[in-house]
Amino acid sequence: MDKFWMVWKVGDKGPTHKHPSLESAKTEAERLALIHALGTDEVVEMVILEALAVGRRRSIIWEDIRT
């Protein structure tokens, strides 16, 4: 898997888009901060998250819970 970054607005739902570069994530963070702060004195906090590791599992373990 290629390296990627995600942008998160503190206090909002989790990020959903993978950015292929740090610069792309920074540009998006600036764009979103401007949109969310438009017309308010609110301080908008944006965080750029970097993917550091990937966890994978090949199989699913099923447990029969029928009685």
N, C-alpha and C positions, 0 to 999 in steps of 0.2 A: 504494500500500500504506500502511496506517495504521501509525503508530509503535507499537512494542511493546518489552517488556522480558522477559528470561528469567533464571531463577535457576539457578546452578550451585554444587554442593557441590565444593569444591576436592578433587582426588584421585579424584573419582567420574566416572561417564560424563557425557557432555554433556547439556545441558538439552533438554527436548522440548516444553515448553508455552510458548506466547506469552501474556504478560499484557498486557491492554489499558492498564494504568496502572502508574506507579511504585509507588503505594500497594498495589496488588494483588500486585506482585512482592515488596515488603517483607513483607507479611503472610505470603506463602508461604515466604519465606526464614526467617522466624521460626518458622513451623510446622515446617518441615523440620529446622531446627537443633535444636529441642526433641526431635523424634523420634529423630534420629541420636545425640544426646548422652544420651538417657534411660538412667539406670543406670550411667553411666560418668563418669570425670573428663576425658574427651576434649574438647579444644577443637575445635569444629566451625566451619569457615570457609565462609561462604556469600558468593557474589559475585552481584551483580545486573548483568546485561549489558544495555546499551541498543543497539537497532538504529540504526545511523547511516546506512546506505546499503543499496541493493538492486542486485544485478547481474542482468541479464537477457540472454538470448540467444534469438533467434527461430528459428534454424535449427541443425540438427546437421550437422556435416561428417563424412561417412563416408569411411573409408579401406579400400580393398579389400586385404586381406592374404593372399588366396589366391594360390598360386603355380601 
